[in-house]
């Protein structure tokens, strides 16, 4: 079914973002943007916090990141921590042992190979163990304010549900969004769609009856809603 025939109005990405900003205002922010607004906005802090957040709930990621940064918040300070101390500070996050190893290793490499400065290209960031496309994109977008698309499960699910793209995996959704989403929204899409996906456009039984984007949404794959 085409997007136009499934909705009462054509999908307008500018109008969608206008409505999204209003819709998510009452809800907790996405973790990396929340940390940024709490003062943890350096590229290094964003890189480490993004790695902590992998497969970890936002509420937990915030607590763990703030605890860690109270002890070490620069590459040199982080690299100097014994790995067992780092594991201790990461308790609560998923996989604290491998994350401690990866954070310590990338901190050391940033100091030794990059003069203590976090690199600002996705390819270089993804040479660090544990850093994939999403973590690299969040680091660039939030830490450097460089337009970059961070596609997580919420961005993937919702943009496909809208009918804005049609892709089977987050990686393919990112490739599709790079061709259709205006660059001015590359950073903001993750900021808005994470809380939108948690509280309104949920995975199961989305709240379609009260969704401000209902008139534009193709509801692709939605079989039951509230």
Protein Blocks (a to p, Z undefined) as FASTA:
>chain_A
ZZklmpcbdcdfklmmmmmmmmmmmpccdfklmmmmnopabfklmmmmmmmmgopafklm
mmmmmmmmmmoccfklmmmpcfklmmmmmgoiahkllmmmmmmmmmmmmmmmnnopacfb
fklmmmpghiafklmmmmmmmmnopacddddfklmmmmmmnomaccfbfklmmmmmmmmm
cfklmmmmmmmmmmmmmmmmgmbhpafklgcklmmpgogoiabdZZ
